[in-house]
Amino acid sequence: MKKILVPTDFSEEAENALKVAAQLAKKYGSEIYLTHLLELPFTQLDALSQHSELPEAMFFMKLARQKFKDVLSKKYLEGITVYETVDFNQSFSGIADTAKENNVDLIVMGSHGASGFKEMFIGSNTEKVVRTSEVPVLVIKNEHETFDINNIVFASDFKNDNKETYRQASELALAFNAKLHLLMVNTANNFTTTAKANSRILDFINGYNYNNYSINIYNDENVEQGILNFSHSINADLIGISTHGRQGISHFLNGSISEDLVNHAKRPVITFKI
């Protein structure tokens, strides 16, 4: 975990994420890439490409630079190498591009979630990053004075998910020295016996040497609610889940449990791209 990307809009939620990133950076000797993306209309973006001193763009750039200066003066960032950038882009696509360009290992984002029609038709920027990012995305909802992770829920069907996501989850658990709670949620419409579920999970994790884990089969009305209820029952510090990164009409018709969790969970959520 050498490079951590933290997108910011200088909101309270973004600062909560930066505080967590700072704790991780100090613990693992990481660098932080703090980026702010200005969303300008396409007509202004075209003009900006030809005239770098477009008045509106320069105004917002200077404003962002001043806010960066204020953020970088925070005591919790002392001793951490922080690179700050301001780009003109649509925030959700720009963040994924920035992550690739800088070869980051983790994106840490703040979120207040989305609900109702906003969730259905617009969604939060964090949700869109989860959908497009190739690297794990850690979503922070609240302030964490001390970001200690002792219990991680890794929710999966242990059938359609790529085993690569479990490798990432087990390495994360090892880094935190945390217990990994492997969770499969049973629903009435997609029921699996306990014996078959246990066998499927053991086959899924076969070949990995991380031994600090538990196997859990949990019954609930739907998968999302099952993950939330189980995580509450063990007071989990972090929920980990895979995302297929569906976009366009596929996303609208099929939805995504990972993105729903990003919007609805009160606990931190980390997503792994399949």
C-alpha positions in Angstrom: 0.0 0.0 0.0 2.5 2.6 -1.2 0.2 5.0 -3.0 -3.2 6.2 -1.8 -5.5 8.4 -3.9 -7.9 10.7 -2.0 -10.4 12.7 -4.2 -11.6 15.8 -2.4 -14.3 18.4 -2.8 -13.1 19.9 0.5 -16.3 18.8 2.2 -16.5 17.3 5.7 -17.0 13.8 4.2 -13.8 14.3 2.1 -11.9 15.3 5.2 -13.1 12.2 7.0 -11.6 10.1 4.2 -8.4 12.1 4.2 -8.0 11.5 8.0 -8.3 7.8 7.4 -5.9 7.9 4.5 -3.4 9.8 6.7 -3.6 7.1 9.4 -3.0 4.4 6.8 -0.1 6.4 5.2 1.6 6.7 8.6 1.1 3.0 9.4 2.4 1.7 6.0 4.7 4.5 4.9 2.4 5.5 2.0 2.3 8.6 -0.1 -1.0 10.4 -0.6 -2.3 11.8 -3.9 -4.9 14.4 -3.0 -6.8 15.4 -6.1 -9.7 17.8 -6.8 -11.5 17.6 -10.1 -13.3 20.7 -11.4 -16.5 19.8 -13.3 -16.8 22.5 -16.0 -19.3 22.4 -19.0 -17.9 20.8 -22.1 -17.9 24.1 -23.9 -15.6 25.6 -21.3 -13.4 22.4 -21.3 -13.0 22.9 -25.1 -12.1 26.5 -24.6 -9.7 25.6 -21.8 -7.8 23.3 -24.1 -7.1 26.2 -26.4 -6.9 29.1 -23.8 -5.3 28.0 -20.6 -6.1 31.3 -19.0 -9.9 31.1 -19.3 -11.1 33.5 -16.5 -13.7 31.1 -15.0 -11.2 28.2 -15.0 -8.4 30.3 -13.5 -10.7 31.6 -10.7 -11.7 28.0 -9.7 -8.1 26.9 -10.0 -6.9 29.6 -7.6 -9.8 28.8 -5.2 -8.8 25.2 -5.2 -5.2 26.0 -4.6 -6.1 28.1 -1.6 -8.2 25.3 -0.2 -5.3 22.8 -0.8 -3.1 25.1 1.2 -5.5 25.1 4.1 -5.9 21.3 4.0 -2.1 20.6 3.8 -1.6 22.7 7.0 -3.6 20.1 9.0 -1.6 18.6 11.8 -2.8 15.0 10.9 -0.8 15.3 7.6 2.5 16.1 9.3 5.3 13.8 8.1 3.3 12.5 5.1 4.3 13.1 1.5 1.2 14.6 -0.2 1.0 15.4 -3.9 -1.9 17.7 -4.7 -3.5 18.1 -8.2 -6.3 20.0 -9.8 -7.8 18.6 -13.0 -10.7 19.6 -15.2 -12.8 16.5 -15.8 -16.0 14.7 -14.8 -15.2 13.6 -11.3 -16.0 9.9 -11.4 -14.1 9.2 -14.7 -11.2 11.6 -13.8 -10.6 9.8 -10.5 -10.2 6.4 -12.3 -7.8 8.0 -14.8 -5.8 9.6 -12.1 -5.5 6.3 -10.3 -4.2 4.6 -13.4 -1.7 7.4 -14.2 -0.2 7.3 -10.7 -0.4 3.6 -10.3 -2.1 3.9 -6.9 -2.9 0.9 -4.7 -6.0 2.2 -3.0 -8.6 4.9 -3.4 -10.1 6.4 -0.2 -13.3 8.4 -0.6 -15.8 10.1 1.6 -19.5 9.7 0.9 -22.8 10.7 2.4 -24.6 8.2 0.2 -27.6 8.7 -2.1 -31.2 7.5 -2.0 -34.5 7.5 -3.8 -34.6 9.0 -7.3 -31.2 10.5 -6.8 -29.7 7.1 -6.2 -31.6 5.5 -9.2 -30.9 8.1 -11.8 -27.8 10.0 -10.6 -26.1 8.1 -7.8 -23.2 9.5 -5.8 -19.8 10.2 -7.3 -18.4 7.6 -5.0 -20.7 5.0 -6.4 -19.5 5.9 -9.9 -15.9 5.5 -8.8 -16.7 2.1 -7.4 -18.2 1.1 -10.7 -15.2 2.3 -12.8 -12.1 1.8 -10.6 -9.7 -1.1 -11.2 -8.2 -0.7 -7.8 -9.9 -1.2 -4.4 -12.0 1.7 -3.2 -12.4 2.3 0.5 -15.5 4.3 1.3 -15.6 6.3 4.5 -18.9 7.6 5.9 -18.0 9.0 9.3 -15.0 10.4 11.2 -12.6 7.9 12.6 -10.3 9.3 15.2 -8.6 5.9 15.2 -9.1 3.7 12.2 -8.6 0.2 13.7 -9.7 -2.8 11.7 -10.1 -6.0 13.7 -13.1 -7.7 12.0 -13.6 -7.6 8.2 -16.7 -9.1 6.5 -16.0 -10.5 3.1 -19.4 -11.0 1.4 -19.7 -13.1 -1.7 -21.7 -15.9 -3.4 -18.4 -17.7 -3.6 -19.4 -18.9 -7.1 -19.5 -16.1 -9.6 -16.8 -13.9 -8.0 -13.2 -13.9 -9.2 -10.8 -15.5 -6.7 -8.5 -12.5 -7.2 -10.9 -10.5 -5.1 -10.4 -12.9 -2.2 -6.6 -12.6 -2.6 -6.9 -8.9 -2.2 -9.2 -9.2 0.8 -7.0 -11.7 2.6 -3.9 -9.5 2.0 -5.8 -6.6 3.4 -6.8 -8.6 6.5 -3.1 -9.7 6.9 -2.0 -6.0 6.7 -4.5 -5.1 9.4 -3.9 -8.3 11.4 -7.7 -8.7 11.3 -10.1 -11.6 11.3 -11.9 -12.2 8.0 -15.5 -13.3 8.3 -16.5 -15.0 5.0 -20.2 -14.4 4.5 -22.7 -16.0 2.2 -26.3 -14.7 2.4 -29.1 -17.2 1.9 -32.4 -15.9 0.5 -35.7 -17.6 -0.1 -35.3 -17.1 -3.9 -31.7 -18.3 -3.9 -31.4 -20.9 -1.2 -28.4 -23.2 -0.7 -28.0 -25.8 2.1 -25.5 -25.2 4.8 -23.4 -28.2 3.7 -23.3 -27.1 0.1 -22.5 -23.5 1.1 -19.6 -24.6 3.3 -18.2 -26.8 0.6 -18.4 -24.0 -2.0 -16.7 -21.5 0.3 -13.9 -23.9 1.2 -13.3 -24.7 -2.5 -13.3 -20.9 -3.2 -10.5 -20.2 -0.7 -8.5 -23.3 -1.4 -4.9 -22.4 -2.1 -4.7 -19.4 0.1 -2.9 -19.6 3.4 -4.7 -17.0 5.4 -6.1 -18.9 8.4 -7.6 -16.2 10.6 -11.1 -16.5 9.2 -14.6 -17.8 9.9 -17.3 -19.2 7.6 -20.8 -17.8 8.0 -24.1 -18.7 6.3 -26.7 -16.0 7.1 -30.4 -16.1 6.2 -32.2 -12.9 5.3 -34.8 -11.4 3.0 -32.3 -10.1 0.5 -28.5 -10.1 0.1 -27.9 -6.5 0.9 -29.9 -6.6 4.1 -28.2 -9.8 5.1 -24.8 -8.3 4.8 -25.8 -5.2 6.8 -27.5 -7.3 9.5 -24.6 -9.8 9.9 -22.1 -7.0 10.0 -24.1 -5.3 12.7 -24.3 -8.6 14.7 -20.5 -8.9 14.9 -19.9 -5.2 15.1 -17.7 -5.4 12.0 -15.1 -2.6 11.3 -15.2 -3.0 7.6 -17.3 -4.6 4.9 -15.6 -6.0 1.8 -17.4 -6.9 -1.4 -16.7 -7.5 -5.1 -18.1 -5.3 -7.8 -18.7 -6.3 -11.4 -18.5 -2.6 -12.5 -21.7 -2.8 -14.6 -22.4 0.4 -16.5 -25.1 1.7 -18.8 -28.4 -0.2 -19.3 -26.9 -3.3 -17.6 -26.3 -1.3 -14.4 -29.9 0.1 -14.5 -31.5 -3.3 -15.0 -29.4 -5.4 -12.7 -28.1 -2.9 -10.2 -25.1 -3.7 -7.9 -25.1 -4.9 -4.3 -21.7 -3.3 -3.8 -23.0 0.1 -5.0 -26.1 -0.2 -2.8 -23.9 -0.9 0.2 -21.7 2.1 -0.6 -24.9 4.2 -0.4 -26.6 2.6 2.5 -24.0 1.1 4.9 -23.0 3.1 7.9 -19.7 1.2 8.3 -16.7 1.6 6.0 -17.0 -0.4 2.8 -14.1 -1.6 0.5 -14.8 -2.8 -3.0 -12.7 -5.1 -5.1 -13.2 -5.1 -8.9 -13.8 -8.5 -10.5 
